[in-house]
Each structure stands twice: as structure tokens, then as C-alpha cells.
Amino acid sequence: MSANRKVSKVVIPVAGLGSRFLPATKALPKELLPIVDKPIIHHIVKEAVDAGLETVVFVTSRPKILIEDYFDPADLTSHKLAEVHKAHLIEETLELSRKIDIVSVRQYHPQGLGHAVLQAAPVVGGQNFAVVLGDDLIRTRGKTTAIGQCLADFQARDSGSVIGVLRVPSDQTSLYGICDLGGADFTPSTRSLKVRGFVEKPSPSETPSNWALPGRYVFEPTILDALRETLPGKGGEIQLTDGMVSLLKKSPFYAQAIEGERFDTGNKLGYIIANVAYGLDDPAYRAELSALLKELMHHEGLI
């Protein structure tokens, strides 16, 4: 890996209101909702840590200070648990805190994902950096993490940015940003392809592919210049995809087909599915939870 392809920082936007999960998110950030016994943001930060990233830049809003507190090794809860010799209960959180530096910047008004990424410019400006969104958990079962796969592709190239993609059903393309691969497709030996364009939420009849953007990006610093020049779009917001379309005219993008299992925690059903899947993945709960699910389905006449 050449020195100019090094990536050490990851931007994680967490300023959204989480309105889909009201009333639960009236007082609690959506990112702190638990997947079994660890909040969503724990899984996202762990993905970054496991990929070797060194600094997390949270783009927050006023109600989201609790996210910073979660990773604070010196908060009151940590102190009280240590006093009663129960610090092991939060050891996994403390371990993450020891492995990564955490920086927070504010997005004072919700003006789109592109605008949120721009708020991190004072910290990441002039450097390559990753962006990981928190709605999609991607379980890779011991393999390289999703953002780690994108980083490996990025660092193997001399230039260009890399975005992770996952295949979605044809009738769901209107829910995502979609990658135009010019008709090419991935194979078991070719997991990275040059991007021809990006289309925001196309209808199934107009989509150029079924490869969606699950919120894993590795950018060259020029994305910030592109976002500064990007005009507000729908809803008066600066969209990250619009900045990417602009940058694509000057610099290449590559799509990395991520190997992993995706769970969309941005909606209620996806959040429930994620809890069930991660619960079944835990040896402590697997047998009892599996039996309970079968019993419930039988009781409801589903099997």
C-alpha cells in the first residue's frame, strides 16, 4: 500500500432524528437502540475498529450526546461498576474505546447526508477517509468487515474512490441509491467493477442494476470539494450521491461487492429481524430462542 492511499479516519453521521422509531427515540438516540445487548452504534464502531481504522468522527446533533457518553470510559456508570467489581459487564465497550480515538462535530441543522459529511471536513480535510452509515448492519461472520473489504480495494488501487454495494431484489430498487455498472456484473473472481454512474432510488423499470449502496464508502479528499459545489436538491438538502455524481466526472469510482449479510435497522421490521438474527447467532440464546420462535409460529398458525 502506498502512503497516499492510507486511510485512518471514518466519518459516522448520527445527527438524524430517528423519527421512524418514535416514541422510543424521543429521549434515546436511534443508534443506541439495542441489538440483543449492544446498541446499533456499538456494532458500527466495532466494524470500523476491526478494519483497522483509528479515528471515529461522529457527526452529531444536540440530542445525540448520549452516543459520545456510551464510549466514554470515565463516565459515572463505568466508575460505579468498577467500584463494585462489575466493570466486566461493559468490557466490550471499554475495549472499543481503547482502540480508537473519538471526535465529535455538530450538524446544527439537518441539511442532508452530503452536508453532514462536510461537517467533518475540519478533521478529515486533505486526507482519504471512510464513511459508514448506521442504518445497515452487515454481518460477515469472521471474514473481513464490510468497510474493511472496501478499504482493501481502495488501497490496492493507484487512484479513485470505492463504494460498497449489495444486491437487492428488483422490486426494492426505489428504496436505495443504485450503482450503474454499465451492464457489467460481478463474478466470484471479480468483486470490484468500475462505476458508470449513480441513480437515486430508481423505479424497478428504470434501474440500471440491482446493486444498492448500503452506506460503506472510502473517499479521496476531493469528495469534499465536490460536496462544497453541490447545490441543494430535493427537500433543500445536499445529497452525498449528488456529490459523488459530480466527482465521478473527474475521478473514477469502483464498486466493491460486499460479502456479508445485511440487516436494515432503519425500519422497524428490519430492526426486529436483526435482533432475532443476532440472538440466534449467540450460543447463550440460540437453542431457547429457536424453540420459542417455532412455538410462536405454530401458535399463530404459520407452520
Secondary structure, DSSP 8 states (H G I E B T S, - for coil): --GGG---EEEEE-----GGGTTGGGTS-GGGSEETTEEHHHHHHHHHHHTT--EEEEEE-GGGHHHHHHT-TTSHHHHHHHHTT-GGGGHHHHHHHHHSEEEEEE--S---HHHHHHTTHHHHTTS-EEEE-SSEEEE-TTS--HHHHHHHHHHTSSS-EEEEEEE--GGGGGGSEEEE-TT---BTTB-EEE--EEEES--TTT-S-SEE--SEEEE-THHHHHHHT----GGG---HHHHHHHHHTTS-EEEEE--SEEEETTSHHHHHHHHHHHHHHSTTTHHHHHHHHHHHHHHTT--
